[in-house]
Amino acid sequence: MTFLTTLHLGGPIGLLALHGAVEGGTAELAREVATRTGATLLTFTQPTGPPRHIPSIRMSPCTPLTAFLTHATLAISLHGHNRRSAPRTIYVGGSNRPAARVLATALTGSPFTPITTLSDIPHPLRGLHPDNPVNRPRDGGVQLELPVQARTTHPVPTDPEVPPGEVVEGIAAGVRRLLEGQGAPG
């Protein structure tokens, strides 16, 4: 299996899309937020073959991931969920709970409901495992589990992925607040 990685070292906050080809729109969303905020960016996509999901905790420490984890002090990892019971819910997990609350607050203006209370987030979507790349930078990180409508305005496999503007701006606003020092420490 071949992965295409894109790494741009920027600011101390890093955006990750570990499953860009499998969780449609996450790579494009990460790229757009990084462009607007100057954040560090790392995306993984599969250019050929059937998409395969590798759990985050099993991601190999490849050179781009190691460079990302060394450079970024706080990670924001974008993932997709397909919970039919929660089509407008963004689960905000990860080890850095103050940063999670900053991002959730920034997303409250979007048409989606951010959930930060860990007991209200389905266990597999909490992003708390210490081997999960989102938790490995110095200040840990935030894992955003996004429903399809929060990741792309074109959820048809043949259409280009275009992230919804409200979500892009919400996450970008959260990154800007974190860069100003609100909630960044773990």
C-alpha positions in Angstrom: 0.0 0.0 0.0 1.3 3.4 -1.0 0.6 6.6 0.9 1.2 10.1 -0.3 2.3 12.4 2.5 2.3 16.1 2.5 4.3 17.9 5.2 4.6 21.7 5.5 6.4 22.9 8.7 4.8 26.1 9.9 3.7 27.4 13.3 3.7 25.5 16.6 0.2 24.1 16.2 0.0 21.2 13.7 -3.0 19.9 11.7 -3.1 16.2 11.0 -5.2 14.2 8.5 -4.0 10.7 9.0 -6.8 9.1 6.9 -7.2 11.6 4.0 -8.4 9.2 1.4 -10.6 7.1 3.7 -12.2 9.9 5.7 -13.1 12.2 2.8 -12.5 15.9 3.2 -10.2 15.7 6.2 -7.0 16.3 4.2 -8.6 19.3 2.3 -10.0 20.7 5.6 -6.6 20.4 7.3 -4.9 22.0 4.3 -7.4 24.9 4.2 -7.1 25.6 8.0 -3.2 25.4 7.8 -3.2 27.9 4.9 -5.4 30.4 6.8 -3.4 30.1 10.1 0.2 29.3 9.2 0.0 26.0 11.1 2.1 23.0 10.4 0.4 20.5 8.2 0.7 16.7 7.7 -1.7 14.7 5.5 -1.7 11.1 4.5 -3.7 10.0 1.4 -3.8 6.9 -0.7 -3.6 7.8 -4.4 -4.3 4.3 -5.7 -6.1 1.2 -4.7 -9.0 0.7 -2.4 -8.9 3.0 0.6 -7.6 1.2 3.7 -8.1 2.6 7.3 -5.1 2.1 9.6 -5.9 2.9 13.2 -4.1 6.0 14.4 -2.4 4.2 17.2 -0.8 1.9 14.6 0.6 4.6 12.3 4.3 3.8 11.8 6.8 6.5 12.9 7.8 7.5 9.3 10.0 10.4 8.6 7.2 12.9 7.9 5.3 11.9 11.1 8.5 12.1 13.2 9.2 15.6 11.7 5.7 16.7 12.5 5.8 15.4 16.1 9.1 17.0 16.7 8.1 20.4 15.3 4.5 20.8 16.5 3.9 21.5 20.2 0.1 20.9 19.9 -1.7 18.7 17.3 -5.2 18.9 16.0 -6.1 15.6 14.2 -9.1 15.6 11.8 -11.1 12.4 11.4 -14.4 11.4 10.1 -17.2 9.6 11.8 -20.3 8.0 10.3 -22.6 7.8 13.3 -26.1 7.9 11.9 -27.4 9.0 15.3 -25.1 12.0 15.2 -25.0 13.5 11.7 -24.5 17.0 13.0 -22.2 16.2 15.9 -18.5 17.0 16.1 -16.8 14.9 18.8 -13.9 16.9 20.4 -11.5 14.4 22.0 -7.8 14.2 22.6 -5.5 14.6 25.6 -5.4 18.4 25.7 -8.8 19.2 27.2 -8.4 23.0 27.6 -7.5 23.2 23.8 -10.5 21.0 23.1 -12.8 23.5 24.8 -11.2 26.4 22.8 -11.8 24.6 19.5 -15.4 23.6 20.6 -16.2 27.2 21.5 -14.9 28.4 18.1 -17.1 25.8 16.4 -20.3 26.7 18.2 -21.2 29.2 15.4 -21.3 26.4 12.8 -24.4 24.3 12.1 -22.8 21.4 14.0 -22.8 20.7 17.7 -19.4 20.1 19.3 -19.3 17.6 22.2 -16.3 17.9 24.6 -17.5 15.8 27.6 -15.5 12.6 27.2 -18.3 10.4 28.7 -20.6 11.7 25.9 -18.1 10.8 23.2 -18.2 7.2 22.0 -15.1 5.4 23.3 -13.5 4.7 19.9 -13.7 8.3 19.0 -12.2 9.9 22.1 -8.6 9.9 20.8 -7.0 9.4 24.2 -4.6 6.6 23.6 -1.0 7.7 24.3 0.2 6.1 21.1 -2.2 8.1 19.0 -0.1 10.7 17.1 -2.4 13.5 18.2 -1.3 13.1 21.8 2.5 12.8 21.2 3.5 16.5 20.8 4.7 18.3 23.9 1.3 19.8 24.8 -0.8 16.8 23.5 -3.6 17.5 21.1 -7.2 17.6 20.1 -8.9 14.9 18.0 -11.9 16.2 16.0 -14.3 13.5 14.8 -16.4 15.1 12.1 -19.5 13.9 10.3 -19.4 13.8 6.5 -21.3 17.1 6.2 -18.7 18.9 8.4 -15.9 17.6 6.1 -17.1 18.1 2.6 -19.9 19.9 0.7 -19.6 17.2 -2.1 -20.0 13.8 -0.4 -19.9 12.0 -3.8 -16.8 10.0 -4.4 -16.3 11.4 -7.9 -16.6 15.1 -6.9 -13.7 17.1 -5.4 -13.8 17.5 -1.6 -14.6 21.0 -0.6 -14.8 21.7 3.2 -17.7 23.7 4.4 -16.7 27.3 5.0 -18.3 27.5 8.5 -16.2 24.6 9.7 -13.0 25.9 8.1 -13.5 29.2 9.7 -14.5 27.7 13.1 -11.4 25.5 13.3 -9.2 28.4 12.0 -10.6 30.7 14.6 -9.9 28.1 17.3 -6.3 27.7 16.0 -5.8 31.5 16.1 -7.1 31.6 19.7 -4.7 28.8 20.7 -1.9 30.6 19.0 -2.7 33.6 21.2 -2.1 31.4 24.2 -5.7 30.4 25.2 -5.8 26.8 26.2 -2.6 25.6 24.6 -0.9 24.2 27.7 -1.9 20.6 28.5 
